Amino acid sequence: MPTDWFSHLEKILPGLLGSMGAMLWIQGSWKRKLALFAFGGVMAWYATPWIYQQTGISEGFLGLMVGLFGMAIVDSVFRIWADLGLSSIVREFIRARLGLPRE
């Protein structure tokens, strides 16, 4: 465990709280919600410092907003991916590129 764990917690906590708030509006199984919660936290962890440099807005507030809306964005991307049936297209593309036989 890093010795400066509090600074890491301070960075990730607002994003996780924002993701937790977004779960009130996200529909689906608990597994899906847990995955989106994790993606919202990761998005807040990586995007907040860059947005802070660009805008100068408080990092805590930005982490909360990125976690909240980041989770909603990831949910929308997953829904569009499923609605367009992109899984089978990507699977077929990878199969063809690797020269694997059809199933």
C-alpha positions as CSV (number, residue, x, y, z in Angstrom):
1,M,0.0,0.0,0.0
2,P,1.4,3.4,-0.9
3,T,2.4,5.7,2.0
4,D,0.4,8.6,0.6
5,W,-2.8,6.6,0.4
6,F,-4.9,9.5,1.7
7,S,-4.0,11.6,-1.3
8,H,-5.1,8.8,-3.6
9,L,-8.3,8.4,-1.6
10,E,-8.8,12.1,-1.8
11,K,-8.6,11.9,-5.6
12,I,-10.8,8.9,-6.2
13,L,-13.5,9.4,-3.6
14,P,-15.4,12.3,-5.3
15,G,-15.5,10.3,-8.5
16,L,-16.8,7.2,-6.7
17,L,-19.5,9.2,-4.9
18,G,-20.5,10.7,-8.3
19,S,-20.7,7.2,-9.8
20,M,-22.7,6.0,-6.8
21,G,-25.2,8.9,-7.4
22,A,-25.5,8.0,-11.0
23,M,-26.5,4.4,-10.1
24,L,-29.9,5.8,-8.9
25,W,-30.8,6.4,-12.6
26,I,-28.9,3.5,-14.3
27,Q,-31.0,0.4,-14.9
28,G,-29.7,-3.1,-15.1
29,S,-28.3,-5.9,-13.0
30,W,-26.1,-5.4,-10.0
31,K,-23.1,-6.7,-12.1
32,R,-23.7,-4.1,-14.7
33,K,-24.0,-1.4,-12.1
34,L,-20.9,-2.5,-10.4
35,A,-19.0,-2.4,-13.7
36,L,-20.3,1.1,-14.5
37,F,-19.4,2.2,-11.0
38,A,-15.8,1.1,-11.6
39,F,-15.7,2.7,-15.0
40,G,-17.1,6.0,-13.5
41,G,-14.4,5.9,-10.8
42,V,-11.6,5.2,-13.3
43,M,-12.8,7.9,-15.7
44,A,-12.8,10.4,-12.8
45,W,-9.3,9.3,-11.7
46,Y,-7.8,9.9,-15.1
47,A,-9.9,12.8,-16.5
48,T,-10.2,15.0,-13.5
49,P,-6.6,16.2,-13.4
50,W,-6.7,17.1,-17.1
51,I,-10.0,19.0,-16.8
52,Y,-8.7,20.8,-13.7
53,Q,-5.6,22.0,-15.7
54,Q,-7.9,23.2,-18.5
55,T,-10.5,24.9,-16.3
56,G,-9.1,25.6,-12.8
57,I,-12.4,24.3,-11.2
58,S,-12.0,22.5,-7.9
59,E,-10.7,19.0,-8.3
60,G,-13.2,17.6,-5.8
61,F,-16.2,19.0,-7.7
62,L,-14.8,17.9,-11.0
63,G,-14.2,14.4,-9.7
64,L,-17.9,14.3,-8.5
65,M,-19.2,15.5,-11.9
66,V,-16.9,13.3,-14.0
67,G,-17.9,10.3,-11.9
68,L,-21.6,11.1,-12.2
69,F,-21.6,11.9,-15.9
70,G,-18.8,9.6,-16.9
71,M,-20.8,6.7,-15.6
72,A,-23.8,7.9,-17.7
73,I,-21.6,8.3,-20.8
74,V,-20.2,4.7,-20.3
75,D,-23.8,3.4,-19.9
76,S,-24.9,5.2,-23.1
77,V,-21.9,3.7,-25.0
78,F,-22.7,0.2,-23.8
79,R,-26.4,0.6,-24.8
80,I,-25.4,1.9,-28.3
81,W,-22.9,-0.9,-28.7
82,A,-25.6,-3.5,-27.8
83,D,-28.3,-1.8,-29.9
84,L,-26.1,-1.7,-33.0
85,G,-24.9,-5.3,-32.6
86,L,-21.3,-4.2,-32.8
87,S,-20.1,-7.3,-30.8
88,S,-20.7,-9.7,-33.7
89,I,-19.1,-7.2,-36.2
90,V,-16.0,-6.7,-34.0
91,R,-15.7,-10.5,-33.3
92,E,-15.9,-11.2,-37.1
93,F,-13.3,-8.6,-37.9
94,I,-10.9,-10.0,-35.3
95,R,-11.5,-13.5,-36.5
96,A,-10.8,-12.5,-40.1
97,R,-7.7,-10.5,-39.2
98,L,-6.3,-13.5,-37.2
99,G,-7.2,-16.0,-39.9
100,L,-9.3,-18.1,-37.6
101,P,-12.0,-20.5,-38.9
102,R,-15.7,-19.6,-38.7
103,E,-17.5,-21.2,-35.8
